[in-house]
Amino acid sequence: MYFDFDKLESILQAHGSAPESLISVLEDVQDQFRFLPEEALVLIGTRIGVPVSQVYSVATFYNAFSLVPKGRHLVSVCLGTACHVKGAGEILGHLRKQMRTDSSGTTEDLEFTVEDVRCLGCCSIAPVVKVDDEVYGYTSPQKALEVLEKYKKKT
């Protein structure tokens, strides 16, 4: 997978070379590329003086980081207790089937990644689906697909 080394260089320059900047650098790389490319992890470790094994340990420990490409839009289906009871599992399955996601939950065109989360803290409007930073309550399988259609049109 291609990624822009110049953008990575900019991120590294912005943070300096202190080992304490590891998580901040990883966050910025994740934001820029929507995942942490292997080549980037090696370069980050070399530049800030942290063993690559430790960079990988941090990258795989935190749920916010991904070693596989994510879609342009992140779709989070809450499977917390309230959402689960109100059919969130059905919503999740329906979205993944209709959107033909791969095993990571990402569509072939890298437009969407559909993932399950344990709780979004919106129990009173369950079941809840979050797309990027927007929360949609009282969702059904069909309503969730309709919401995603709006995001397909945004480029």
PARO-692105 format. One record per atom (N, C-alpha, C, CB): residue number from 1; x, y, z. Coordinates in pm, 1 decimal, decimal comma. Glycine has a CB too. Example, Ala and Ser with C-alpha at 12.3 -4.5 7.8 and 13.67 -1.06 7.14 Angstrom:
! PARO-692105
n:xx:yy:zz
1:1319,0:-569,0:780,0
1:1230,0:-450,0:780,0
1:1320,0:-330,0:780,0
1:1130,8:-447,3:904,6
2:1285,0:-225,0:708,0
2:1367,0:-106,0:714,0
2:1290,0:3,0:787,0
2:1408,4:-59,8:572,5
//
This chain:
! PARO-692105
n:xx:yy:zz
1:84,4:-118,8:0,0
1:0,0:0,0:0,0
1:87,7:123,5:0,0
1:-95,4:0,7:121,5
2:50,8:218,4:-80,0
2:125,5:342,5:-94,1
2:90,4:438,7:18,8
2:97,4:407,2:-230,6
3:191,8:506,7:69,9
3:165,6:620,8:156,1
3:273,4:724,6:132,1
3:160,4:579,0:305,7
4:245,9:845,8:169,3
4:330,2:959,5:138,1
4:437,4:979,9:245,4
4:245,3:1085,2:123,4
5:562,0:950,7:210,1
5:672,9:966,8:304,4
5:691,0:1112,8:344,4
5:802,6:912,9:243,5
6:658,7:1205,3:253,9
6:672,4:1347,9:287,5
6:577,8:1387,6:400,6
6:645,0:1435,1:163,7
7:456,4:1334,5:398,2
7:361,7:1363,7:506,5
7:410,9:1303,9:637,6
7:221,3:1309,4:472,5
8:468,2:1184,5:630,5
8:524,4:1122,8:749,9
8:640,3:1206,3:803,3
8:570,9:979,5:719,8
9:724,1:1254,6:714,2
9:836,1:1340,8:755,4
9:784,5:1465,5:826,2
9:922,1:1380,9:633,3
10:678,7:1525,6:773,8
10:621,0:1645,4:836,3
10:572,7:1616,3:977,6
10:505,0:1699,3:751,7
11:509,4:1501,6:994,6
11:459,9:1462,4:1127,0
11:576,9:1443,8:1222,5
11:375,9:1332,3:1118,4
12:680,2:1374,6:1177,6
12:796,0:1350,2:1262,3
12:866,3:1480,7:1298,2
12:893,4:1255,4:1193,0
13:879,1:1571,3:1204,8
13:942,0:1700,6:1233,2
13:860,1:1782,1:1332,8
13:960,6:1780,0:1103,8
14:729,8:1774,8:1321,8
14:643,4:1851,2:1411,8
14:656,0:1805,0:1556,3
14:498,9:1840,2:1367,1
15:687,0:1678,3:1577,3
15:694,1:1623,3:1712,2
15:835,2:1615,6:1769,1
15:634,0:1487,8:1713,3
16:935,0:1632,9:1687,0
16:1071,2:1620,1:1735,4
16:1109,7:1474,4:1749,5
16:1087,8:1691,9:1868,0
17:1221,6:1450,6:1816,3
17:1273,8:1314,3:1822,3
17:1272,8:1253,5:1962,1
17:1413,0:1312,4:1769,4
18:1191,7:1307,6:2051,5
18:1184,3:1254,2:2188,1
18:1102,3:1125,5:2190,4
18:1122,7:1358,8:2284,6
19:1152,1:1023,2:2257,7
19:1075,8:898,2:2269,0
19:936,3:919,2:2330,5
19:1154,0:797,6:2353,1
20:921,6:1021,3:2413,2
20:791,8:1049,4:2476,2
20:684,9:1089,8:2374,9
20:807,4:1159,5:2579,8
21:726,4:1123,7:2253,1
21:630,5:1166,8:2151,7
21:568,4:1050,0:2074,7
21:697,9:1260,8:2055,0
22:604,4:927,5:2109,1
22:560,1:810,4:2032,3
22:409,3:807,1:2010,3
22:602,9:683,9:2102,7
23:332,3:817,3:2116,4
23:186,5:805,6:2101,5
23:131,4:920,9:2018,9
23:117,8:802,1:2239,4
24:180,6:1040,4:2040,9
24:134,2:1155,7:1962,0
24:166,0:1138,4:1814,2
24:197,8:1285,1:2013,8
25:284,9:1088,1:1784,5
25:322,6:1063,1:1645,3
25:231,0:957,0:1585,1
25:470,8:1018,8:1635,3
26:207,8:848,6:1656,9
26:119,7:742,5:1606,3
26:-21,5:795,1:1582,6
26:115,8:624,3:1704,8
27:-70,7:879,2:1672,4
27:-204,7:937,4:1653,9
27:-211,3:1019,5:1525,6
27:-242,6:1025,5:1774,6
28:-109,9:1101,7:1502,8
28:-110,2:1184,8:1382,9
28:-96,6:1101,7:1255,6
28:2,0:1286,6:1390,1
29:-14,8:996,8:1261,3
29:-0,6:908,4:1145,1
29:-133,2:836,9:1118,4
29:113,9:804,7:1167,8
30:-198,0:789,2:1223,6
30:-328,5:722,8:1209,5
30:-429,9:819,7:1148,0
30:-379,6:671,1:1347,8
31:-431,3:944,6:1194,6
31:-523,9:1043,9:1139,1
31:-495,8:1070,2:990,9
31:-514,5:1175,3:1218,0
32:-369,6:1077,0:957,1
32:-329,9:1109,5:819,5
32:-358,0:995,9:721,3
32:-182,5:1144,3:815,3
33:-321,8:873,8:759,3
33:-328,6:761,2:665,6
33:-443,9:665,0:692,8
33:-199,7:685,2:669,6
34:-515,7:682,0:805,4
34:-627,0:597,0:847,9
34:-581,9:458,1:891,0
34:-727,8:584,6:736,3
35:-451,5:439,2:904,6
35:-393,5:319,4:963,7
35:-245,8:346,3:984,1
35:-416,9:192,8:874,1
36:-175,8:251,0:1045,5
36:-32,1:265,2:1070,6
36:44,3:171,3:978,1
36:2,1:235,3:1219,9
37:95,0:224,0:866,2
37:169,6:139,3:773,7
37:297,3:85,0:839,0
37:204,4:217,8:646,3
38:333,0:-36,6:804,1
38:451,5:-100,3:861,0
38:577,0:-15,2:839,1
38:471,1:-239,4:799,7
39:591,3:38,8:718,2
39:708,0:121,1:687,2
39:715,3:242,4:779,0
39:704,5:166,0:541,0
40:600,3:298,0:811,5
40:595,7:415,0:899,6
40:639,0:377,9:1040,7
40:454,5:475,6:901,8
41:595,9:262,1:1089,2
41:632,6:220,4:1224,5
41:783,3:202,1:1237,9
41:561,0:90,7:1261,3
42:844,0:145,3:1135,9
42:989,1:125,8:1138,1
42:1060,3:260,9:1139,0
42:1034,9:41,5:1016,6
43:1017,2:350,6:1052,9
43:1080,3:482,9:1045,2
43:1059,4:561,7:1174,1
43:1024,6:561,9:926,1
44:941,8:554,6:1231,4
44:913,0:624,3:1357,0
44:1008,0:575,6:1466,2
44:765,2:602,3:1399,8
45:1018,9:445,0:1480,1
45:1107,9:389,0:1581,6
45:1250,8:435,7:1563,7
45:1103,1:238,3:1578,0
46:1297,6:433,7:1440,1
46:1434,8:475,8:1410,7
46:1454,8:623,0:1445,3
46:1468,1:451,4:1262,5
47:1360,5:707,6:1407,6
47:1374,5:851,1:1426,9
47:1367,6:894,6:1572,4
47:1269,3:921,7:1349,9
48:1280,9:830,3:1650,4
48:1267,4:876,4:1789,1
48:1343,9:788,2:1888,0
48:1120,5:880,6:1828,2
49:1417,5:692,8:1835,4
49:1503,7:612,2:1920,9
49:1431,1:511,8:2008,5
49:1583,0:700,9:2006,7
50:1324,5:456,5:1954,8
50:1246,9:355,3:2026,4
50:1255,2:226,6:1945,6
50:1097,2:400,6:2047,6
51:1284,2:112,8:2009,1
51:1289,3:-13,2:1933,6
51:1157,6:-38,5:1858,9
51:1319,7:-131,2:2028,5
52:1169,1:-88,9:1738,0
52:1050,8:-115,7:1655,7
52:954,5:-208,3:1729,1
52:1091,5:-177,7:1520,4
53:1007,3:-301,9:1806,8
53:919,8:-392,7:1882,8
53:833,1:-315,0:1981,6
53:1003,5:-498,3:1957,9
54:886,7:-209,7:2040,1
54:808,9:-128,4:2133,1
54:705,3:-43,6:2058,7
54:902,0:-38,2:2215,5
55:742,8:5,9:1941,3
55:647,4:81,2:1858,9
55:528,8:-9,0:1824,8
55:715,6:134,6:1728,3
56:557,1:-133,5:1783,1
56:450,1:-229,6:1752,3
56:366,9:-261,1:1876,7
56:509,6:-359,6:1694,5
57:432,5:-272,4:1991,2
57:358,7:-300,9:2115,3
57:257,2:-192,2:2145,3
57:455,2:-315,3:2233,1
58:297,3:-67,8:2130,2
58:206,0:44,1:2154,4
58:95,5:45,4:2048,4
58:283,1:179,1:2154,1
59:134,8:25,5:1922,8
59:38,3:29,7:1812,6
59:-67,5:-79,6:1822,8
59:110,5:17,6:1680,4
60:-30,1:-193,8:1878,9
60:-126,7:-303,3:1890,2
60:-199,4:-304,5:2023,6
60:-57,2:-435,2:1870,3
61:-148,1:-232,5:2122,4
61:-212,4:-229,3:2253,6
61:-337,1:-141,5:2252,8
61:-114,3:-179,4:2359,0
62:-327,6:-25,3:2191,6
62:-438,3:70,2:2194,0
62:-536,0:43,9:2080,3
62:-385,6:213,2:2185,6
63:-662,6:39,3:2115,6
63:-769,2:11,4:2021,0
63:-784,3:121,4:1915,4
63:-899,4:-6,7:2095,2
64:-736,8:240,7:1944,9
64:-750,7:352,2:1851,3
64:-661,4:335,4:1729,0
64:-718,2:483,2:1920,9
65:-560,5:248,5:1738,7
65:-467,9:229,8:1628,3
65:-503,9:105,4:1548,2
65:-324,5:219,9:1679,9
66:-474,2:111,3:1419,0
66:-500,8:-2,3:1330,8
66:-379,9:-26,3:1241,3
66:-628,2:22,2:1245,4
67:-345,6:-152,1:1222,7
67:-236,8:-188,4:1132,7
67:-288,3:-222,8:992,9
67:-158,7:-306,1:1190,0
68:-419,4:-217,9:975,8
68:-479,6:-241,8:844,7
68:-556,2:-116,5:803,1
68:-573,8:-367,1:847,2
69:-563,7:-90,0:672,7
69:-632,4:31,5:625,9
69:-778,0:37,4:671,2
69:-626,4:39,4:474,2
70:-819,4:157,3:708,2
70:-958,0:182,9:747,0
70:-1024,1:266,1:637,9
70:-965,9:255,5:885,4
71:-1155,0:260,2:633,5
71:-1229,2:339,1:536,4
71:-1227,5:487,2:568,9
71:-1371,0:290,8:528,5
72:-1265,2:566,5:470,0
72:-1269,7:712,1:486,5
72:-1369,6:751,9:594,5
72:-1306,0:780,1:353,6
73:-1477,1:674,7:606,9
73:-1578,4:698,7:709,9
73:-1579,4:580,6:806,5
73:-1720,0:719,9:646,4
74:-1572,2:610,7:934,2
74:-1576,4:506,9:1037,3
74:-1719,2:497,0:1090,6
74:-1475,2:537,9:1153,1
75:-1777,2:378,4:1076,2
75:-1913,7:351,9:1121,0
75:-1904,8:263,4:1244,3
75:-2000,0:284,2:1008,1
76:-1947,7:315,7:1358,6
76:-1942,7:241,2:1484,4
76:-2084,2:203,9:1525,7
76:-1872,8:324,0:1596,0
77:-2107,7:74,5:1540,1
77:-2237,9:25,6:1584,8
77:-2223,2:-13,4:1730,9
77:-2288,2:-95,9:1497,4
78:-2297,8:51,8:1817,2
78:-2289,3:25,6:1960,0
78:-2353,3:-108,8:1992,0
78:-2356,8:138,3:2040,2
79:-2278,0:-191,8:2065,1
79:-2330,5:-320,7:2110,4
79:-2337,7:-326,6:2262,4
79:-2243,8:-435,4:2057,6
80:-2344,1:-208,1:2325,1
80:-2363,6:-204,9:2469,4
80:-2497,7:-268,2:2503,1
80:-2356,1:-60,0:2523,5
81:-2522,9:-288,4:2629,0
81:-2642,4:-362,6:2672,5
81:-2771,7:-306,2:2614,9
81:-2651,1:-362,3:2823,5
82:-2794,5:-177,0:2629,9
82:-2920,0:-118,0:2582,0
82:-2934,2:-133,0:2431,2
82:-2927,7:29,9:2620,5
83:-2827,5:-107,8:2358,4
83:-2831,8:-119,2:2211,9
83:-2848,0:-264,9:2168,6
83:-2704,0:-59,8:2149,6
84:-2777,7:-352,9:2237,6
84:-2787,5:-495,7:2205,6
84:-2931,1:-544,6:2220,7
84:-2693,7:-578,0:2295,9
85:-2992,6:-508,8:2330,9
85:-3130,3:-551,8:2358,2
85:-3226,8:-498,7:2252,2
85:-3174,5:-504,5:2498,0
86:-3194,9:-381,9:2196,9
86:-3283,6:-320,2:2098,4
86:-3244,5:-351,7:1953,8
86:-3285,1:-171,0:2118,4
87:-3158,4:-452,9:1932,9
87:-3133,6:-502,6:1798,4
87:-3008,5:-454,1:1728,2
87:-3245,4:-469,3:1716,7
88:-2910,6:-403,8:1800,3
88:-2788,9:-353,2:1736,0
88:-2712,6:-461,9:1660,4
88:-2698,0:-290,8:1839,8
89:-2715,9:-583,9:1709,5
89:-2647,9:-692,7:1639,3
89:-2703,8:-713,8:1499,9
89:-2658,9:-821,1:1718,5
90:-2834,6:-700,9:1488,2
90:-2899,3:-713,1:1357,2
90:-2855,7:-598,8:1265,3
90:-3053,4:-713,9:1372,5
91:-2844,3:-479,2:1320,4
91:-2799,1:-363,7:1242,5
91:-2657,2:-388,2:1191,5
91:-2804,7:-233,7:1327,8
92:-2570,0:-432,5:1280,1
92:-2430,9:-458,5:1243,6
92:-2421,7:-562,7:1131,8
92:-2351,7:-505,8:1366,5
93:-2491,5:-673,1:1147,5
93:-2490,0:-777,8:1046,5
93:-2544,8:-730,3:913,2
93:-2568,7:-896,5:1094,2
94:-2651,9:-653,5:918,8
94:-2715,0:-601,7:797,2
94:-2619,9:-507,5:723,3
94:-2846,7:-528,6:831,5
95:-2555,4:-417,6:797,0
95:-2462,3:-324,3:733,9
95:-2346,3:-398,2:668,3
95:-2409,3:-224,4:836,7
96:-2288,5:-491,8:741,0
96:-2173,7:-564,8:686,0
96:-2212,9:-645,5:561,8
96:-2114,3:-658,4:792,7
97:-2331,3:-704,0:564,4
97:-2376,4:-782,7:449,9
97:-2407,1:-693,1:330,3
97:-2500,1:-865,0:487,2
98:-2483,4:-588,1:352,5
98:-2524,1:-500,2:242,5
98:-2406,1:-423,5:182,9
98:-2629,5:-401,9:291,0
99:-2308,4:-392,0:266,2
99:-2193,8:-314,9:219,8
99:-2079,6:-404,7:173,4
99:-2145,4:-222,6:329,7
100:-2095,7:-535,1:191,5
100:-1995,7:-634,2:149,3
100:-1856,5:-600,5:204,0
100:-1990,7:-642,6:-4,4
101:-1849,4:-585,9:334,7
101:-1720,8:-554,3:396,4
101:-1633,2:-678,0:403,7
101:-1740,9:-495,4:536,4
102:-1501,9:-655,2:412,9
102:-1410,0:-767,2:430,5
102:-1405,2:-805,2:578,0
102:-1268,0:-731,7:378,1
103:-1314,4:-893,5:614,6
103:-1309,0:-942,0:752,5
103:-1275,3:-831,5:852,5
103:-1207,1:-1053,1:763,8
104:-1211,8:-723,8:806,6
104:-1181,5:-612,8:896,7
104:-1298,0:-515,0:907,6
104:-1057,0:-539,6:849,4
105:-1403,9:-538,6:829,6
105:-1519,8:-450,5:832,5
105:-1510,5:-336,3:733,3
105:-1537,7:-395,3:969,6
106:-1411,1:-342,1:643,8
106:-1387,3:-231,9:550,2
106:-1437,8:-268,1:411,0
106:-1237,4:-196,5:544,9
107:-1500,8:-170,4:346,4
107:-1548,6:-191,5:210,0
107:-1431,1:-192,1:113,7
107:-1650,5:-83,1:170,1
108:-1448,9:-258,5:1,0
108:-1342,2:-273,8:-97,9
108:-1289,3:-139,2:-147,5
108:-1392,2:-355,7:-215,7
109:-1378,5:-39,7:-158,2
109:-1337,5:91,6:-208,3
109:-1276,8:181,2:-99,3
109:-1456,6:161,4:-270,6
110:-1258,8:126,6:20,7
110:-1204,2:199,5:135,7
110:-1286,5:323,4:171,5
110:-1060,7:240,5:107,3
111:-1415,1:317,7:140,1
111:-1503,7:428,9:173,5
111:-1552,0:418,5:318,7
111:-1624,0:432,2:77,3
112:-1582,0:296,2:365,0
112:-1636,7:274,7:499,0
112:-1565,2:162,1:572,4
112:-1785,3:244,2:490,4
113:-1554,6:178,1:702,7
113:-1518,6:68,3:791,2
113:-1630,0:58,4:894,1
113:-1377,2:90,4:859,2
114:-1690,6:-58,5:903,4
114:-1799,0:-82,8:998,3
114:-1742,2:-164,4:1113,0
114:-1920,0:-156,3:930,7
115:-1753,0:-110,2:1233,6
115:-1700,4:-180,3:1349,8
115:-1801,8:-179,3:1462,5
115:-1569,0:-117,5:1396,0
116:-1785,7:-274,6:1553,6
116:-1869,9:-275,9:1671,7
116:-1791,2:-214,9:1787,2
116:-1917,2:-420,5:1705,7
117:-1863,2:-143,0:1872,2
117:-1803,0:-84,2:1992,1
117:-1888,2:-125,6:2111,9
117:-1792,7:73,1:1980,8
118:-1830,5:-124,0:2226,9
118:-1900,4:-171,5:2346,9
118:-2002,5:-72,3:2400,2
118:-1800,6:-202,4:2454,9
119:-1974,4:56,0:2397,7
119:-2073,1:152,8:2446,0
119:-2036,9:291,3:2397,1
119:-2082,0:150,8:2599,9
120:-2134,6:361,8:2343,8
120:-2114,3:499,5:2300,9
120:-2171,9:598,4:2401,9
120:-2177,2:521,9:2164,1
121:-2232,0:546,4:2508,6
121:-2285,1:633,4:2613,0
121:-2413,0:705,3:2575,1
121:-2183,1:733,6:2650,1
122:-2488,4:649,4:2483,7
122:-2612,9:711,1:2436,7
122:-2730,2:615,9:2458,0
122:-2601,7:750,0:2287,2
123:-2732,8:550,9:2570,7
123:-2828,4:443,1:2596,0
123:-2974,2:486,2:2581,8
123:-2806,5:387,9:2733,7
124:-3002,9:611,9:2610,7
124:-3142,2:657,2:2605,6
124:-3197,0:664,9:2463,3
124:-3154,3:792,6:2671,5
125:-3109,2:662,2:2362,7
125:-3156,2:666,8:2224,1
125:-3115,7:540,2:2147,4
125:-3100,5:791,6:2153,2
126:-3103,3:431,3:2220,1
126:-3060,9:303,6:2161,6
126:-3163,9:252,0:2061,7
126:-3038,0:199,2:2271,8
127:-3116,6:177,3:1961,5
127:-2978,8:145,8:1926,2
127:-2912,3:261,2:1852,4
127:-2973,7:19,8:1841,1
128:-2780,9:273,0:1871,2
128:-2706,4:388,1:1822,5
128:-2600,8:345,1:1721,1
128:-2640,8:462,7:1939,2
129:-2588,3:426,6:1616,1
129:-2482,6:412,2:1517,0
129:-2413,7:547,7:1507,8
129:-2538,9:364,9:1376,4
130:-2282,5:544,8:1506,5
130:-2203,1:667,6:1494,6
130:-2125,6:661,1:1363,4
130:-2105,6:685,7:1617,3
131:-2135,5:766,0:1283,9
131:-2058,7:776,2:1160,6
131:-1965,8:895,6:1176,2
131:-2152,1:791,2:1034,2
132:-1836,8:867,5:1174,6
132:-1735,8:969,0:1202,6
132:-1767,8:1032,9:1338,3
132:-1731,0:1077,3:1088,5
133:-1811,1:1157,3:1341,5
133:-1841,2:1222,7:1468,9
133:-1990,1:1245,6:1491,5
133:-1769,3:1354,0:1476,5
134:-2074,5:1194,6:1403,6
134:-2219,3:1214,3:1413,5
134:-2286,4:1089,5:1471,8
134:-2279,1:1247,6:1274,7
135:-2371,7:1111,2:1570,7
135:-2442,6:1001,5:1637,0
135:-2586,9:996,5:1586,6
135:-2439,0:1018,4:1792,0
136:-2632,9:875,9:1555,2
136:-2769,3:853,7:1506,5
136:-2838,2:756,2:1600,2
136:-2769,7:799,8:1359,6
137:-2945,5:802,0:1661,6
137:-3018,4:719,7:1756,5
137:-3143,4:658,2:1697,3
137:-3054,7:800,5:1876,2
138:-3202,5:566,8:1776,4
138:-3325,1:497,1:1737,4
138:-3308,8:436,7:1597,2
138:-3446,8:594,1:1741,1
139:-3195,9:374,5:1574,9
139:-3160,0:325,1:1442,5
139:-3219,3:186,5:1416,7
139:-3007,8:320,9:1427,2
140:-3246,4:162,0:1291,8
140:-3288,8:29,9:1243,4
140:-3191,3:-9,0:1132,8
140:-3439,7:30,7:1191,0
141:-3193,7:-133,9:1089,4
141:-3104,7:-171,3:979,0
141:-3124,9:-83,3:854,6
141:-3126,9:-317,6:942,3
142:-3249,1:-56,0:820,5
142:-3276,7:25,6:701,7
142:-3235,7:170,8:723,3
142:-3425,2:18,3:665,3
143:-3263,9:225,0:841,8
143:-3226,3:363,6:870,2
143:-3074,7:379,8:865,6
143:-3280,5:407,5:1007,8
144:-3001,7:282,6:914,5
144:-2855,4:289,4:912,8
144:-2804,7:295,4:768,3
144:-2794,1:167,5:986,9
145:-2860,1:214,3:680,0
145:-2819,6:218,6:539,0
145:-2852,7:352,7:474,6
145:-2887,1:106,2:461,3
146:-2968,8:408,1:509,6
146:-3007,3:538,9:456,6
146:-2909,7:647,2:502,3
146:-3150,2:574,7:500,6
147:-2866,8:640,7:626,9
147:-2769,1:736,6:678,1
147:-2639,8:726,3:598,4
147:-2742,1:712,7:828,5
148:-2594,0:604,0:572,4
148:-2468,0:584,9:500,5
148:-2476,3:633,5:356,2
148:-2428,3:438,4:502,9
149:-2594,2:630,2:298,0
149:-2611,2:682,3:161,7
149:-2574,9:830,9:156,9
149:-2757,0:661,0:112,7
150:-2607,7:903,9:261,9
150:-2573,9:1047,4:267,3
150:-2422,3:1066,0:264,1
150:-2633,4:1113,4:395,1
151:-2350,3:975,8:329,7
151:-2205,2:986,8:334,3
151:-2140,0:944,1:204,0
151:-2150,8:904,4:447,6
152:-2204,6:856,0:129,9
152:-2151,6:817,2:-1,2
152:-2149,8:936,2:-95,1
152:-2234,5:703,2:-61,9
153:-2245,5:1023,3:-79,6
153:-2257,8:1138,9:-168,7
153:-2155,9:1247,4:-134,2
153:-2399,5:1196,4:-161,5
154:-2104,9:1248,2:-10,1
154:-2005,9:1346,7:28,9
154:-1869,3:1300,6:-18,8
154:-2006,5:1369,0:182,0
155:-1799,8:1384,7:-90,1
155:-1665,5:1349,3:-135,7
155:-1563,5:1452,2:-94,2
155:-1663,2:1333,2:-285,5
//
